[in-house]
Amino acid sequence: MWSTRTRVRLITFLLASVLIFGGLAWQSWQVAVQYKTALEVSYLRAMEDLTTYTENISSALTKGIYAGTPAQLNALTAKLWKESSAAKVALSQIPTSRYNLENTYKFLAQVGEYAVSLAKKAENGEKLTDEERENLKKLSEYANLLEESMLVIQDEVRNGRMSLYQAENMASDIQADASPTIGEDLAEFEEGFTAYPTLIYDGPFSDSLLQIEPRRLTDMPEVSLAQAREKAATAFNVDSGMMSNESEEHSNMPAYTFSFENRSAAITIQGGYLSYLTDPRQPIETKITPEEAIAKAENYLNWLKIPDMQLTYYEIADNILTANFACVQDSVIVYTDLIKVSVAMDDGGILGFDSRPYLTSNMEREIPAPVLSEEEAAESVSTALTIEKTNLAIIPSDGQQERFCYEFHCTADDGTDLLVYVNTETGAEEQILILMIDENGTLVI
């Protein structure tokens, strides 16, 4: 028989062993949980990247259907090549050992290659056939399918309704036969395509133009702090004595900044223009119509005495309507000179204003007469499109240059709305944009 002391020692030893091994097990479990969490975050990030790339692929494919010139098709091809390559990298970062994504990889590999083969045909003077346009359409549809699948998986995993392993199994439901058959049209292609264009647009165009010297402010006199305070008060529609938190913003567009309650505004030191205004208030309901909100935005531009601005597009999100205005000179829409106005759809209050693109680009331009007639320029528009309306427009391009173009508002057989920009001098197809129009406004891609 064991003595009492021996039994106590044995029990103590056993309890200590249990505690030690339990602690080690708990520590290992914690490490495993942290590792699993880090993995899921990296997988989600890869899914998000894949979603973005496939969205860009679908957009470029759709534009390719309606490209009417070799130059435009080449630009879209470069975009497709870049996005499909990036998508393959993102897909490789998602665990795929549990299922076969051979057709998805095949799609991502072939989408850029097929577009390059079509671009080569176009360079040789050959037109896209109906079958080739249909192939591009099918490729676009599959890109949408892949994008939608990834969005569903992301939402389920992010909200805890699906584990990582369930996400893997769900991804396997992407049907193999959804991938379009390209057949033998796929030609050999040239490797090393590196001249990827930067597409610049924001309702419909945007640009990193804030890096250049603001043209509107050139040679303008400086305003005093007191003068800037008065202009900020006008922007807020309050007494100037209510301004606070005065400071200076040092950038290539130096400004005085002011606050009123939780709202802020910046007045340029040169010229005394309202550069931007922000109000973080979040409307919780909609009481006015889009037309009424747009009228409020237009009235605000008039209140600030900014002339010759035309509404281009608007979008509604979270009970806020954001209207995009472009400058108009001599009946030509100048898409580089943009102002955004955000309106609360509960009371019509101004929640946002941004004139920095306008102040950066706006100037009195010498606009020449078009070299080509409207009819001559229209020959560069794809025969797959019907021209509904034509305007003259100035659009931005790479290298901070501007292009004087005919803006052809077109429709496709399936009802898709597009804008095609054709150079008024050379007939080059400078840009294609797709208009996604619904009750919440117009999205331009």
HELIX and SHEET records of a PDB file:
HELIX    1   1 THR A    4  ILE A   65  1                                  62    
HELIX    2   2 PRO A   70  SER A   92  1                                  23    
HELIX    3   3 GLU A  102  GLU A  123  1                                  22    
HELIX    4   4 ASP A  130  ARG A  158  1                                  29    
HELIX    5   5 LEU A  164  ALA A  171  1                                   8    
HELIX    6   6 ALA A  176  ALA A  178  5                                   3    
HELIX    7   7 GLY A  183  ASP A  185  5                                   3    
HELIX    8   8 LEU A  209  GLN A  211  5                                   3    
HELIX    9   9 LEU A  225  PHE A  236  1                                  12    
HELIX   10  10 SER A  240  MET A  242  5                                   3    
HELIX   11  11 PRO A  290  TRP A  303  1                                  14    
HELIX   12  12 ARG A  356  SER A  361  1                                   6    
HELIX   13  13 GLU A  374  ALA A  378  1                                   5    
HELIX   14  14 ASP A  398  GLN A  400  5                                   3    
SHEET    1   A 8 SER A 244  GLU A 249  0                                        
SHEET    2   A 8 ALA A 255  PHE A 260 -1                                        
SHEET    3   A 8 ARG A 263  THR A 268 -1                                        
SHEET    4   A 8 LEU A 274  THR A 278 -1                                        
SHEET    5   A 8 ILE A 350  ASP A 354 -1                                        
SHEET    6   A 8 VAL A 332  ALA A 344 -1                                        
SHEET    7   A 8 ILE A 320  GLN A 329 -1                                        
SHEET    8   A 8 MET A 309  ALA A 317 -1                                        
SHEET    1   B11 SER A 244  GLU A 249  0                                        
SHEET    2   B11 ALA A 255  PHE A 260 -1                                        
SHEET    3   B11 ARG A 263  THR A 268 -1                                        
SHEET    4   B11 LEU A 274  THR A 278 -1                                        
SHEET    5   B11 ILE A 350  ASP A 354 -1                                        
SHEET    6   B11 VAL A 332  ALA A 344 -1                                        
SHEET    7   B11 LEU A 385  SER A 397  1                                        
SHEET    8   B11 GLN A 401  ALA A 412 -1                                        
SHEET    9   B11 ASP A 417  ASN A 423 -1                                        
SHEET   10   B11 GLU A 429  ASP A 438 -1                                        
SHEET   11   B11 GLY A 441  VAL A 444 -1                                        
END                                                                             
